Amino acid sequence: MSGVIRVRADNAEEELHSFCQWLRDEPYVRLHAVIMLISPGHGGPRPAGMFDVVKLVIDAEFKILNFGRAYVAWRATRRYASPLTVERDGVGITLDDGDPEVVSRVIMAIGG
């Protein structure tokens, strides 16, 4: 199944940029997804509630569990990581834990 996954981190742009780069460096994710960092507007102040978003356009071979594994690996490199909100097909979840078991269950809820 192909589709789109969006990831945001409210008020934590540095974390989101770091996670985006991590995804770009993950061979499996890079093979099965186009990874983009989308910024609402360029320069100047942003309207309230407007944040950067990582957008993954995934192909039919993409396995959502590999996204979860990439998140867990990235999270382990951070002293403190802000929660990330992941959305797919209108279903959004917030990841604020690096426990692989918790992440696996939550990620499977949005990806089947």
Gaussian input, Z-matrix of N, CA and C with variables (Angstrom, degrees):
# hf/3-21g

backbone

0 1
 N
 C     1     B1
 C     2     B2     1     A1
 N     3     B3     2     A2     1     D1
 C     4     B4     3     A3     2     D2
 C     5     B5     4     A4     3     D3
 N     6     B6     5     A5     4     D4
 C     7     B7     6     A6     5     D5
 C     8     B8     7     A7     6     D6
 N     9     B9     8     A8     7     D7
 C    10    B10     9     A9     8     D8
 C    11    B11    10    A10     9     D9
 N    12    B12    11    A11    10    D10
 C    13    B13    12    A12    11    D11
 C    14    B14    13    A13    12    D12
 N    15    B15    14    A14    13    D13
 C    16    B16    15    A15    14    D14
 C    17    B17    16    A16    15    D15
 N    18    B18    17    A17    16    D16
 C    19    B19    18    A18    17    D17
 C    20    B20    19    A19    18    D18
 N    21    B21    20    A20    19    D19
 C    22    B22    21    A21    20    D20
 C    23    B23    22    A22    21    D21
 N    24    B24    23    A23    22    D22
 C    25    B25    24    A24    23    D23
 C    26    B26    25    A25    24    D24
 N    27    B27    26    A26    25    D25
 C    28    B28    27    A27    26    D26
 C    29    B29    28    A28    27    D27
 N    30    B30    29    A29    28    D28
 C    31    B31    30    A30    29    D29
 C    32    B32    31    A31    30    D30
 N    33    B33    32    A32    31    D31
 C    34    B34    33    A33    32    D32
 C    35    B35    34    A34    33    D33
 N    36    B36    35    A35    34    D34
 C    37    B37    36    A36    35    D35
 C    38    B38    37    A37    36    D36
 N    39    B39    38    A38    37    D37
 C    40    B40    39    A39    38    D38
 C    41    B41    40    A40    39    D39
 N    42    B42    41    A41    40    D40
 C    43    B43    42    A42    41    D41
 C    44    B44    43    A43    42    D42
 N    45    B45    44    A44    43    D43
 C    46    B46    45    A45    44    D44
 C    47    B47    46    A46    45    D45
 N    48    B48    47    A47    46    D46
 C    49    B49    48    A48    47    D47
 C    50    B50    49    A49    48    D48
 N    51    B51    50    A50    49    D49
 C    52    B52    51    A51    50    D50
 C    53    B53    52    A52    51    D51
 N    54    B54    53    A53    52    D52
 C    55    B55    54    A54    53    D53
 C    56    B56    55    A55    54    D54
 N    57    B57    56    A56    55    D55
 C    58    B58    57    A57    56    D56
 C    59    B59    58    A58    57    D57
 N    60    B60    59    A59    58    D58
 C    61    B61    60    A60    59    D59
 C    62    B62    61    A61    60    D60
 N    63    B63    62    A62    61    D61
 C    64    B64    63    A63    62    D62
 C    65    B65    64    A64    63    D63
 N    66    B66    65    A65    64    D64
 C    67    B67    66    A66    65    D65
 C    68    B68    67    A67    66    D66
 N    69    B69    68    A68    67    D67
 C    70    B70    69    A69    68    D68
 C    71    B71    70    A70    69    D69
 N    72    B72    71    A71    70    D70
 C    73    B73    72    A72    71    D71
 C    74    B74    73    A73    72    D72
 N    75    B75    74    A74    73    D73
 C    76    B76    75    A75    74    D74
 C    77    B77    76    A76    75    D75
 N    78    B78    77    A77    76    D76
 C    79    B79    78    A78    77    D77
 C    80    B80    79    A79    78    D78
 N    81    B81    80    A80    79    D79
 C    82    B82    81    A81    80    D80
 C    83    B83    82    A82    81    D81
 N    84    B84    83    A83    82    D82
 C    85    B85    84    A84    83    D83
 C    86    B86    85    A85    84    D84
 N    87    B87    86    A86    85    D85
 C    88    B88    87    A87    86    D86
 C    89    B89    88    A88    87    D87
 N    90    B90    89    A89    88    D88
 C    91    B91    90    A90    89    D89
 C    92    B92    91    A91    90    D90
 N    93    B93    92    A92    91    D91
 C    94    B94    93    A93    92    D92
 C    95    B95    94    A94    93    D93
 N    96    B96    95    A95    94    D94
 C    97    B97    96    A96    95    D95
 C    98    B98    97    A97    96    D96
 N    99    B99    98    A98    97    D97
 C   100   B100    99    A99    98    D98
 C   101   B101   100   A100    99    D99
 N   102   B102   101   A101   100   D100
 C   103   B103   102   A102   101   D101
 C   104   B104   103   A103   102   D102
 N   105   B105   104   A104   103   D103
 C   106   B106   105   A105   104   D104
 C   107   B107   106   A106   105   D105
 N   108   B108   107   A107   106   D106
 C   109   B109   108   A108   107   D107
 C   110   B110   109   A109   108   D108
 N   111   B111   110   A110   109   D109
 C   112   B112   111   A111   110   D110
 C   113   B113   112   A112   111   D111
 N   114   B114   113   A113   112   D112
 C   115   B115   114   A114   113   D113
 C   116   B116   115   A115   114   D114
 N   117   B117   116   A116   115   D115
 C   118   B118   117   A117   116   D116
 C   119   B119   118   A118   117   D117
 N   120   B120   119   A119   118   D118
 C   121   B121   120   A120   119   D119
 C   122   B122   121   A121   120   D120
 N   123   B123   122   A122   121   D121
 C   124   B124   123   A123   122   D122
 C   125   B125   124   A124   123   D123
 N   126   B126   125   A125   124   D124
 C   127   B127   126   A126   125   D125
 C   128   B128   127   A127   126   D126
 N   129   B129   128   A128   127   D127
 C   130   B130   129   A129   128   D128
 C   131   B131   130   A130   129   D129
 N   132   B132   131   A131   130   D130
 C   133   B133   132   A132   131   D131
 C   134   B134   133   A133   132   D132
 N   135   B135   134   A134   133   D133
 C   136   B136   135   A135   134   D134
 C   137   B137   136   A136   135   D135
 N   138   B138   137   A137   136   D136
 C   139   B139   138   A138   137   D137
 C   140   B140   139   A139   138   D138
 N   141   B141   140   A140   139   D139
 C   142   B142   141   A141   140   D140
 C   143   B143   142   A142   141   D141
 N   144   B144   143   A143   142   D142
 C   145   B145   144   A144   143   D143
 C   146   B146   145   A145   144   D144
 N   147   B147   146   A146   145   D145
 C   148   B148   147   A147   146   D146
 C   149   B149   148   A148   147   D147
 N   150   B150   149   A149   148   D148
 C   151   B151   150   A150   149   D149
 C   152   B152   151   A151   150   D150
 N   153   B153   152   A152   151   D151
 C   154   B154   153   A153   152   D152
 C   155   B155   154   A154   153   D153
 N   156   B156   155   A155   154   D154
 C   157   B157   156   A156   155   D155
 C   158   B158   157   A157   156   D156
 N   159   B159   158   A158   157   D157
 C   160   B160   159   A159   158   D158
 C   161   B161   160   A160   159   D159
 N   162   B162   161   A161   160   D160
 C   163   B163   162   A162   161   D161
 C   164   B164   163   A163   162   D162
 N   165   B165   164   A164   163   D163
 C   166   B166   165   A165   164   D164
 C   167   B167   166   A166   165   D165
 N   168   B168   167   A167   166   D166
 C   169   B169   168   A168   167   D167
 C   170   B170   169   A169   168   D168
 N   171   B171   170   A170   169   D169
 C   172   B172   171   A171   170   D170
 C   173   B173   172   A172   171   D171
 N   174   B174   173   A173   172   D172
 C   175   B175   174   A174   173   D173
 C   176   B176   175   A175   174   D174
 N   177   B177   176   A176   175   D175
 C   178   B178   177   A177   176   D176
 C   179   B179   178   A178   177   D177
 N   180   B180   179   A179   178   D178
 C   181   B181   180   A180   179   D179
 C   182   B182   181   A181   180   D180
 N   183   B183   182   A182   181   D181
 C   184   B184   183   A183   182   D182
 C   185   B185   184   A184   183   D183
 N   186   B186   185   A185   184   D184
 C   187   B187   186   A186   185   D185
 C   188   B188   187   A187   186   D186
 N   189   B189   188   A188   187   D187
 C   190   B190   189   A189   188   D188
 C   191   B191   190   A190   189   D189
 N   192   B192   191   A191   190   D190
 C   193   B193   192   A192   191   D191
 C   194   B194   193   A193   192   D192
 N   195   B195   194   A194   193   D193
 C   196   B196   195   A195   194   D194
 C   197   B197   196   A196   195   D195
 N   198   B198   197   A197   196   D196
 C   199   B199   198   A198   197   D197
 C   200   B200   199   A199   198   D198
 N   201   B201   200   A200   199   D199
 C   202   B202   201   A201   200   D200
 C   203   B203   202   A202   201   D201
 N   204   B204   203   A203   202   D202
 C   205   B205   204   A204   203   D203
 C   206   B206   205   A205   204   D204
 N   207   B207   206   A206   205   D205
 C   208   B208   207   A207   206   D206
 C   209   B209   208   A208   207   D207
 N   210   B210   209   A209   208   D208
 C   211   B211   210   A210   209   D209
 C   212   B212   211   A211   210   D210
 N   213   B213   212   A212   211   D211
 C   214   B214   213   A213   212   D212
 C   215   B215   214   A214   213   D213
 N   216   B216   215   A215   214   D214
 C   217   B217   216   A216   215   D215
 C   218   B218   217   A217   216   D216
 N   219   B219   218   A218   217   D217
 C   220   B220   219   A219   218   D218
 C   221   B221   220   A220   219   D219
 N   222   B222   221   A221   220   D220
 C   223   B223   222   A222   221   D221
 C   224   B224   223   A223   222   D222
 N   225   B225   224   A224   223   D223
 C   226   B226   225   A225   224   D224
 C   227   B227   226   A226   225   D225
 N   228   B228   227   A227   226   D226
 C   229   B229   228   A228   227   D227
 C   230   B230   229   A229   228   D228
 N   231   B231   230   A230   229   D229
 C   232   B232   231   A231   230   D230
 C   233   B233   232   A232   231   D231
 N   234   B234   233   A233   232   D232
 C   235   B235   234   A234   233   D233
 C   236   B236   235   A235   234   D234
 N   237   B237   236   A236   235   D235
 C   238   B238   237   A237   236   D236
 C   239   B239   238   A238   237   D237
 N   240   B240   239   A239   238   D238
 C   241   B241   240   A240   239   D239
 C   242   B242   241   A241   240   D240
 N   243   B243   242   A242   241   D241
 C   244   B244   243   A243   242   D242
 C   245   B245   244   A244   243   D243
 N   246   B246   245   A245   244   D244
 C   247   B247   246   A246   245   D245
 C   248   B248   247   A247   246   D246
 N   249   B249   248   A248   247   D247
 C   250   B250   249   A249   248   D248
 C   251   B251   250   A250   249   D249
 N   252   B252   251   A251   250   D250
 C   253   B253   252   A252   251   D251
 C   254   B254   253   A253   252   D252
 N   255   B255   254   A254   253   D253
 C   256   B256   255   A255   254   D254
 C   257   B257   256   A256   255   D255
 N   258   B258   257   A257   256   D256
 C   259   B259   258   A258   257   D257
 C   260   B260   259   A259   258   D258
 N   261   B261   260   A260   259   D259
 C   262   B262   261   A261   260   D260
 C   263   B263   262   A262   261   D261
 N   264   B264   263   A263   262   D262
 C   265   B265   264   A264   263   D263
 C   266   B266   265   A265   264   D264
 N   267   B267   266   A266   265   D265
 C   268   B268   267   A267   266   D266
 C   269   B269   268   A268   267   D267
 N   270   B270   269   A269   268   D268
 C   271   B271   270   A270   269   D269
 C   272   B272   271   A271   270   D270
 N   273   B273   272   A272   271   D271
 C   274   B274   273   A273   272   D272
 C   275   B275   274   A274   273   D273
 N   276   B276   275   A275   274   D274
 C   277   B277   276   A276   275   D275
 C   278   B278   277   A277   276   D276
 N   279   B279   278   A278   277   D277
 C   280   B280   279   A279   278   D278
 C   281   B281   280   A280   279   D279
 N   282   B282   281   A281   280   D280
 C   283   B283   282   A282   281   D281
 C   284   B284   283   A283   282   D282
 N   285   B285   284   A284   283   D283
 C   286   B286   285   A285   284   D284
 C   287   B287   286   A286   285   D285
 N   288   B288   287   A287   286   D286
 C   289   B289   288   A288   287   D287
 C   290   B290   289   A289   288   D288
 N   291   B291   290   A290   289   D289
 C   292   B292   291   A291   290   D290
 C   293   B293   292   A292   291   D291
 N   294   B294   293   A293   292   D292
 C   295   B295   294   A294   293   D293
 C   296   B296   295   A295   294   D294
 N   297   B297   296   A296   295   D295
 C   298   B298   297   A297   296   D296
 C   299   B299   298   A298   297   D297
 N   300   B300   299   A299   298   D298
 C   301   B301   300   A300   299   D299
 C   302   B302   301   A301   300   D300
 N   303   B303   302   A302   301   D301
 C   304   B304   303   A303   302   D302
 C   305   B305   304   A304   303   D303
 N   306   B306   305   A305   304   D304
 C   307   B307   306   A306   305   D305
 C   308   B308   307   A307   306   D306
 N   309   B309   308   A308   307   D307
 C   310   B310   309   A309   308   D308
 C   311   B311   310   A310   309   D309
 N   312   B312   311   A311   310   D310
 C   313   B313   312   A312   311   D311
 C   314   B314   313   A313   312   D312
 N   315   B315   314   A314   313   D313
 C   316   B316   315   A315   314   D314
 C   317   B317   316   A316   315   D315
 N   318   B318   317   A317   316   D316
 C   319   B319   318   A318   317   D317
 C   320   B320   319   A319   318   D318
 N   321   B321   320   A320   319   D319
 C   322   B322   321   A321   320   D320
 C   323   B323   322   A322   321   D321
 N   324   B324   323   A323   322   D322
 C   325   B325   324   A324   323   D323
 C   326   B326   325   A325   324   D324
 N   327   B327   326   A326   325   D325
 C   328   B328   327   A327   326   D326
 C   329   B329   328   A328   327   D327
 N   330   B330   329   A329   328   D328
 C   331   B331   330   A330   329   D329
 C   332   B332   331   A331   330   D330
 N   333   B333   332   A332   331   D331
 C   334   B334   333   A333   332   D332
 C   335   B335   334   A334   333   D333

   B1=1.4365
   B2=1.5260
   B3=1.3102
   B4=1.4525
   B5=1.5184
   B6=1.3027
   B7=1.4507
   B8=1.5038
   B9=1.3283
   B10=1.4583
   B11=1.5247
   B12=1.3126
   B13=1.4638
   B14=1.5199
   B15=1.3267
   B16=1.4603
   B17=1.5319
   B18=1.3253
   B19=1.4603
   B20=1.5223
   B21=1.3277
   B22=1.4606
   B23=1.5209
   B24=1.3254
   B25=1.4686
   B26=1.5190
   B27=1.3066
   B28=1.4604
   B29=1.5262
   B30=1.3247
   B31=1.4676
   B32=1.5248
   B33=1.3092
   B34=1.4710
   B35=1.5267
   B36=1.3340
   B37=1.4652
   B38=1.5203
   B39=1.3226
   B40=1.4611
   B41=1.5297
   B42=1.3255
   B43=1.4654
   B44=1.5274
   B45=1.3088
   B46=1.4592
   B47=1.5244
   B48=1.3232
   B49=1.4639
   B50=1.5270
   B51=1.3312
   B52=1.4630
   B53=1.5275
   B54=1.3260
   B55=1.4660
   B56=1.5304
   B57=1.3211
   B58=1.4710
   B59=1.5317
   B60=1.3271
   B61=1.4624
   B62=1.5230
   B63=1.3298
   B64=1.4699
   B65=1.5317
   B66=1.3245
   B67=1.4701
   B68=1.5196
   B69=1.3293
   B70=1.4703
   B71=1.5268
   B72=1.3190
   B73=1.4644
   B74=1.5270
   B75=1.3242
   B76=1.4663
   B77=1.5333
   B78=1.3328
   B79=1.4663
   B80=1.5279
   B81=1.3329
   B82=1.4658
   B83=1.5234
   B84=1.3216
   B85=1.4645
   B86=1.5220
   B87=1.3214
   B88=1.4649
   B89=1.5347
   B90=1.3299
   B91=1.4615
   B92=1.5263
   B93=1.3284
   B94=1.4617
   B95=1.5250
   B96=1.3326
   B97=1.4646
   B98=1.5228
   B99=1.3109
   B100=1.4571
   B101=1.5255
   B102=1.3192
   B103=1.4630
   B104=1.5232
   B105=1.3292
   B106=1.4601
   B107=1.5203
   B108=1.3213
   B109=1.4559
   B110=1.5216
   B111=1.3110
   B112=1.4598
   B113=1.5215
   B114=1.3273
   B115=1.4593
   B116=1.5196
   B117=1.3318
   B118=1.4607
   B119=1.5229
   B120=1.3075
   B121=1.4625
   B122=1.5184
   B123=1.2980
   B124=1.4607
   B125=1.5170
   B126=1.3148
   B127=1.4561
   B128=1.5166
   B129=1.2956
   B130=1.4556
   B131=1.5151
   B132=1.3100
   B133=1.4627
   B134=1.5218
   B135=1.3026
   B136=1.4669
   B137=1.5158
   B138=1.3074
   B139=1.4634
   B140=1.5261
   B141=1.3171
   B142=1.4654
   B143=1.5201
   B144=1.3211
   B145=1.4600
   B146=1.5158
   B147=1.3266
   B148=1.4624
   B149=1.5282
   B150=1.3198
   B151=1.4553
   B152=1.5171
   B153=1.3328
   B154=1.4566
   B155=1.5246
   B156=1.3208
   B157=1.4625
   B158=1.5226
   B159=1.3293
   B160=1.4612
   B161=1.5164
   B162=1.3168
   B163=1.4659
   B164=1.5215
   B165=1.3232
   B166=1.4559
   B167=1.5194
   B168=1.3056
   B169=1.4592
   B170=1.5204
   B171=1.3291
   B172=1.4633
   B173=1.5259
   B174=1.3321
   B175=1.4610
   B176=1.5266
   B177=1.3067
   B178=1.4668
   B179=1.5309
   B180=1.3180
   B181=1.4646
   B182=1.5285
   B183=1.3208
   B184=1.4634
   B185=1.5213
   B186=1.3092
   B187=1.4689
   B188=1.5261
   B189=1.3242
   B190=1.4598
   B191=1.5266
   B192=1.3130
   B193=1.4601
   B194=1.5270
   B195=1.3322
   B196=1.4619
   B197=1.5261
   B198=1.3202
   B199=1.4610
   B200=1.5309
   B201=1.3196
   B202=1.4616
   B203=1.5143
   B204=1.3159
   B205=1.4658
   B206=1.5282
   B207=1.3338
   B208=1.4651
   B209=1.5248
   B210=1.3276
   B211=1.4678
   B212=1.5323
   B213=1.3244
   B214=1.4676
   B215=1.5309
   B216=1.3231
   B217=1.4655
   B218=1.5272
   B219=1.3392
   B220=1.4659
   B221=1.5221
   B222=1.3081
   B223=1.4679
   B224=1.5286
   B225=1.3317
   B226=1.4658
   B227=1.5275
   B228=1.3261
   B229=1.4660
   B230=1.5207
   B231=1.3065
   B232=1.4667
   B233=1.5214
   B234=1.3047
   B235=1.4677
   B236=1.5165
   B237=1.3169
   B238=1.4573
   B239=1.5144
   B240=1.2885
   B241=1.4621
   B242=1.5184
   B243=1.3105
   B244=1.4612
   B245=1.5211
   B246=1.3085
   B247=1.4682
   B248=1.5310
   B249=1.3107
   B250=1.4613
   B251=1.5199
   B252=1.3192
   B253=1.4562
   B254=1.5191
   B255=1.3207
   B256=1.4615
   B257=1.5168
   B258=1.3387
   B259=1.4609
   B260=1.5210
   B261=1.3219
   B262=1.4656
   B263=1.5174
   B264=1.3113
   B265=1.4666
   B266=1.5256
   B267=1.3215
   B268=1.4562
   B269=1.5130
   B270=1.3325
   B271=1.4616
   B272=1.5262
   B273=1.3270
   B274=1.4532
   B275=1.5150
   B276=1.3240
   B277=1.4618
   B278=1.5183
   B279=1.3068
   B280=1.4576
   B281=1.5192
   B282=1.3226
   B283=1.4649
   B284=1.5199
   B285=1.3095
   B286=1.4591
   B287=1.5220
   B288=1.3057
   B289=1.4556
   B290=1.5252
   B291=1.3172
   B292=1.4542
   B293=1.5142
   B294=1.3289
   B295=1.4610
   B296=1.5264
   B297=1.3385
   B298=1.4632
   B299=1.5272
   B300=1.3218
   B301=1.4653
   B302=1.5280
   B303=1.3275
   B304=1.4667
   B305=1.5220
   B306=1.3303
   B307=1.4645
   B308=1.5199
   B309=1.3210
   B310=1.4618
   B311=1.5232
   B312=1.3299
   B313=1.4714
   B314=1.5245
   B315=1.3266
   B316=1.4612
   B317=1.5240
   B318=1.3255
   B319=1.4667
   B320=1.5248
   B321=1.3107
   B322=1.4649
   B323=1.5260
   B324=1.3184
   B325=1.4655
   B326=1.5254
   B327=1.3325
   B328=1.4668
   B329=1.5206
   B330=1.3270
   B331=1.4494
   B332=1.5020
   B333=1.3054
   B334=1.4616
   B335=1.4602
   A1=108.45
   A2=117.50
   A3=120.87
   A4=108.66
   A5=116.50
   A6=119.30
   A7=111.45
   A8=114.70
   A9=121.66
   A10=109.06
   A11=115.36
   A12=122.31
   A13=106.39
   A14=116.50
   A15=121.39
   A16=108.74
   A17=115.30
   A18=121.19
   A19=107.82
   A20=116.21
   A21=119.30
   A22=109.72
   A23=114.45
   A24=121.93
   A25=106.22
   A26=116.96
   A27=121.20
   A28=110.57
   A29=114.94
   A30=122.25
   A31=113.71
   A32=118.32
   A33=121.33
   A34=109.74
   A35=115.77
   A36=120.12
   A37=113.09
   A38=117.03
   A39=119.73
   A40=111.13
   A41=116.15
   A42=120.51
   A43=110.58
   A44=116.44
   A45=120.71
   A46=110.90
   A47=116.84
   A48=120.35
   A49=110.31
   A50=116.50
   A51=121.04
   A52=110.80
   A53=116.79
   A54=120.52
   A55=110.78
   A56=116.50
   A57=120.28
   A58=110.19
   A59=116.53
   A60=119.60
   A61=110.77
   A62=117.06
   A63=121.38
   A64=109.52
   A65=116.60
   A66=120.36
   A67=110.90
   A68=116.72
   A69=120.57
   A70=111.88
   A71=116.34
   A72=120.92
   A73=113.29
   A74=117.75
   A75=122.03
   A76=109.09
   A77=118.40
   A78=120.78
   A79=114.24
   A80=118.39
   A81=120.18
   A82=110.94
   A83=116.51
   A84=120.08
   A85=109.50
   A86=116.34
   A87=121.14
   A88=111.43
   A89=117.02
   A90=121.23
   A91=112.46
   A92=116.84
   A93=120.71
   A94=114.85
   A95=117.56
   A96=119.73
   A97=110.53
   A98=115.27
   A99=121.63
   A100=104.82
   A101=116.80
   A102=121.60
   A103=108.78
   A104=116.06
   A105=121.64
   A106=110.31
   A107=115.92
   A108=121.36
   A109=105.93
   A110=116.14
   A111=121.21
   A112=108.61
   A113=115.55
   A114=121.37
   A115=109.06
   A116=117.61
   A117=120.15
   A118=109.49
   A119=116.68
   A120=120.60
   A121=110.45
   A122=115.91
   A123=120.86
   A124=108.28
   A125=115.90
   A126=120.50
   A127=111.72
   A128=115.25
   A129=120.37
   A130=112.26
   A131=116.28
   A132=119.77
   A133=111.75
   A134=115.41
   A135=121.07
   A136=109.71
   A137=116.10
   A138=118.28
   A139=109.92
   A140=116.44
   A141=120.95
   A142=110.24
   A143=116.44
   A144=121.34
   A145=114.68
   A146=118.36
   A147=121.08
   A148=109.15
   A149=116.42
   A150=121.79
   A151=109.53
   A152=114.97
   A153=119.64
   A154=109.00
   A155=114.63
   A156=121.49
   A157=108.21
   A158=116.73
   A159=120.82
   A160=106.02
   A161=115.92
   A162=121.21
   A163=108.01
   A164=116.05
   A165=121.93
   A166=108.02
   A167=116.63
   A168=121.34
   A169=104.83
   A170=115.38
   A171=120.38
   A172=111.46
   A173=115.08
   A174=119.56
   A175=110.20
   A176=115.73
   A177=121.58
   A178=112.63
   A179=117.94
   A180=121.65
   A181=113.06
   A182=117.29
   A183=121.27
   A184=110.73
   A185=116.49
   A186=122.62
   A187=107.88
   A188=116.54
   A189=121.79
   A190=111.88
   A191=117.75
   A192=120.44
   A193=111.02
   A194=117.71
   A195=120.34
   A196=111.44
   A197=116.87
   A198=120.68
   A199=108.84
   A200=116.29
   A201=121.13
   A202=112.17
   A203=116.96
   A204=120.88
   A205=110.91
   A206=116.22
   A207=120.21
   A208=110.17
   A209=116.66
   A210=120.51
   A211=110.50
   A212=117.51
   A213=121.38
   A214=110.24
   A215=117.59
   A216=121.18
   A217=110.64
   A218=116.76
   A219=120.69
   A220=110.20
   A221=116.23
   A222=121.62
   A223=110.79
   A224=117.20
   A225=121.59
   A226=112.16
   A227=118.08
   A228=121.30
   A229=112.41
   A230=117.84
   A231=122.12
   A232=110.68
   A233=116.28
   A234=119.67
   A235=108.65
   A236=115.44
   A237=121.52
   A238=106.47
   A239=117.13
   A240=120.57
   A241=108.73
   A242=114.89
   A243=119.95
   A244=109.40
   A245=116.98
   A246=119.44
   A247=110.95
   A248=116.08
   A249=122.27
   A250=108.00
   A251=116.22
   A252=121.02
   A253=108.07
   A254=116.33
   A255=123.31
   A256=107.71
   A257=116.15
   A258=120.19
   A259=110.07
   A260=114.16
   A261=120.84
   A262=108.04
   A263=116.66
   A264=122.70
   A265=112.24
   A266=116.27
   A267=120.56
   A268=115.38
   A269=117.64
   A270=121.56
   A271=107.72
   A272=116.62
   A273=121.00
   A274=111.40
   A275=115.69
   A276=121.59
   A277=108.02
   A278=116.12
   A279=120.90
   A280=108.75
   A281=114.59
   A282=121.55
   A283=107.73
   A284=116.81
   A285=119.67
   A286=110.88
   A287=115.45
   A288=121.86
   A289=107.86
   A290=116.53
   A291=120.03
   A292=113.79
   A293=117.67
   A294=121.70
   A295=109.16
   A296=118.30
   A297=121.07
   A298=113.98
   A299=117.37
   A300=120.14
   A301=111.45
   A302=116.01
   A303=120.92
   A304=109.81
   A305=116.32
   A306=120.65
   A307=110.35
   A308=117.79
   A309=121.67
   A310=111.45
   A311=117.21
   A312=120.47
   A313=111.47
   A314=116.00
   A315=119.83
   A316=110.68
   A317=116.91
   A318=120.92
   A319=110.61
   A320=117.52
   A321=120.14
   A322=111.16
   A323=117.43
   A324=120.63
   A325=111.64
   A326=117.71
   A327=118.54
   A328=112.81
   A329=116.67
   A330=117.82
   A331=116.36
   A332=116.93
   A333=118.86
   A334=110.75
   D1=130.15
   D2=176.45
   D3=-96.22
   D4=168.94
   D5=-179.91
   D6=168.03
   D7=-162.47
   D8=-177.38
   D9=-129.76
   D10=136.20
   D11=173.46
   D12=-118.82
   D13=132.33
   D14=176.37
   D15=-116.52
   D16=139.91
   D17=179.33
   D18=-128.85
   D19=133.05
   D20=175.61
   D21=-137.15
   D22=157.00
   D23=176.60
   D24=-136.10
   D25=97.02
   D26=-177.48
   D27=-57.63
   D28=127.78
   D29=177.54
   D30=60.46
   D31=26.43
   D32=-179.74
   D33=-143.25
   D34=58.75
   D35=-176.44
   D36=-59.00
   D37=-40.23
   D38=-178.47
   D39=-59.98
   D40=-41.43
   D41=178.29
   D42=-63.60
   D43=-43.77
   D44=-179.08
   D45=-64.40
   D46=-42.26
   D47=178.28
   D48=-63.59
   D49=-40.28
   D50=178.08
   D51=-62.38
   D52=-45.04
   D53=-179.92
   D54=-65.14
   D55=-39.30
   D56=177.80
   D57=-59.39
   D58=-46.58
   D59=179.64
   D60=-64.13
   D61=-38.29
   D62=177.92
   D63=-59.58
   D64=-46.02
   D65=179.21
   D66=-61.47
   D67=-40.51
   D68=179.09
   D69=-64.43
   D70=-27.21
   D71=-179.96
   D72=-87.30
   D73=-10.79
   D74=179.79
   D75=-83.11
   D76=114.22
   D77=-175.24
   D78=-55.08
   D79=-45.12
   D80=-177.71
   D81=-64.67
   D82=-46.35
   D83=-178.71
   D84=-63.12
   D85=-45.93
   D86=-179.42
   D87=-60.98
   D88=-34.97
   D89=-179.50
   D90=-68.87
   D91=-35.62
   D92=-172.38
   D93=-111.37
   D94=8.92
   D95=179.93
   D96=-148.13
   D97=146.14
   D98=168.24
   D99=-93.31
   D100=122.78
   D101=-173.38
   D102=-109.75
   D103=123.51
   D104=-177.89
   D105=-129.50
   D106=143.88
   D107=170.89
   D108=-105.01
   D109=117.67
   D110=-175.67
   D111=-108.37
   D112=123.49
   D113=178.48
   D114=-109.91
   D115=127.92
   D116=177.53
   D117=-76.18
   D118=104.05
   D119=-178.18
   D120=81.83
   D121=156.68
   D122=-179.34
   D123=-124.29
   D124=119.48
   D125=179.15
   D126=74.23
   D127=164.50
   D128=178.07
   D129=70.97
   D130=173.18
   D131=-179.93
   D132=-68.42
   D133=149.11
   D134=179.19
   D135=-98.26
   D136=148.41
   D137=173.11
   D138=-62.46
   D139=151.33
   D140=179.24
   D141=-55.00
   D142=137.03
   D143=177.11
   D144=82.88
   D145=3.09
   D146=-179.48
   D147=-100.07
   D148=119.55
   D149=-177.57
   D150=-131.92
   D151=160.86
   D152=173.25
   D153=-63.97
   D154=152.67
   D155=179.43
   D156=-136.00
   D157=136.66
   D158=169.50
   D159=-91.45
   D160=127.30
   D161=-179.52
   D162=-117.72
   D163=126.70
   D164=175.51
   D165=-113.58
   D166=121.10
   D167=172.10
   D168=-97.47
   D169=110.96
   D170=-170.97
   D171=-100.91
   D172=150.77
   D173=177.72
   D174=-94.11
   D175=179.68
   D176=-175.51
   D177=-66.66
   D178=-20.81
   D179=-178.51
   D180=-88.58
   D181=-6.84
   D182=-176.58
   D183=-65.73
   D184=131.89
   D185=177.03
   D186=-109.05
   D187=118.09
   D188=-175.15
   D189=-59.77
   D190=-28.81
   D191=179.49
   D192=-62.45
   D193=-32.36
   D194=177.39
   D195=-67.63
   D196=-31.36
   D197=173.09
   D198=-63.04
   D199=-44.44
   D200=177.96
   D201=-60.78
   D202=-41.86
   D203=178.39
   D204=-63.89
   D205=-40.16
   D206=177.50
   D207=-62.70
   D208=-41.14
   D209=178.03
   D210=-61.76
   D211=-47.12
   D212=-178.83
   D213=-60.94
   D214=-43.17
   D215=179.89
   D216=-64.52
   D217=-43.63
   D218=178.00
   D219=-63.15
   D220=-45.89
   D221=-177.01
   D222=-59.19
   D223=-35.79
   D224=-179.84
   D225=-66.08
   D226=-19.72
   D227=179.99
   D228=-88.28
   D229=-6.70
   D230=-174.95
   D231=-101.69
   D232=134.51
   D233=174.16
   D234=-65.30
   D235=-46.58
   D236=174.25
   D237=-139.70
   D238=130.92
   D239=178.00
   D240=-121.19
   D241=131.47
   D242=176.53
   D243=-68.08
   D244=153.17
   D245=175.89
   D246=-60.09
   D247=142.52
   D248=174.80
   D249=-112.89
   D250=138.03
   D251=176.15
   D252=-103.41
   D253=125.33
   D254=-178.16
   D255=-111.88
   D256=132.66
   D257=-178.88
   D258=-130.99
   D259=137.16
   D260=175.71
   D261=-148.15
   D262=129.36
   D263=178.61
   D264=52.51
   D265=40.36
   D266=176.94
   D267=80.11
   D268=-1.77
   D269=178.41
   D270=-102.47
   D271=121.82
   D272=-179.35
   D273=-114.93
   D274=142.61
   D275=176.18
   D276=-135.90
   D277=153.27
   D278=176.68
   D279=-111.75
   D280=126.30
   D281=177.26
   D282=-100.42
   D283=114.49
   D284=177.64
   D285=-129.74
   D286=17.97
   D287=-177.22
   D288=-134.70
   D289=144.77
   D290=177.88
   D291=-100.44
   D292=4.88
   D293=180.00
   D294=-65.34
   D295=117.03
   D296=-176.34
   D297=-55.29
   D298=-36.80
   D299=-179.26
   D300=-67.13
   D301=-43.54
   D302=178.77
   D303=-64.33
   D304=-47.45
   D305=-179.33
   D306=-60.30
   D307=-42.67
   D308=179.75
   D309=-58.51
   D310=-46.98
   D311=-179.82
   D312=-64.31
   D313=-42.57
   D314=-178.03
   D315=-67.84
   D316=-45.16
   D317=-179.78
   D318=-62.70
   D319=-41.11
   D320=179.05
   D321=-62.57
   D322=-27.96
   D323=178.55
   D324=-64.38
   D325=-29.79
   D326=179.14
   D327=-97.39
   D328=-13.23
   D329=-174.70
   D330=-120.59
   D331=-5.33
   D332=178.93
   D333=72.29

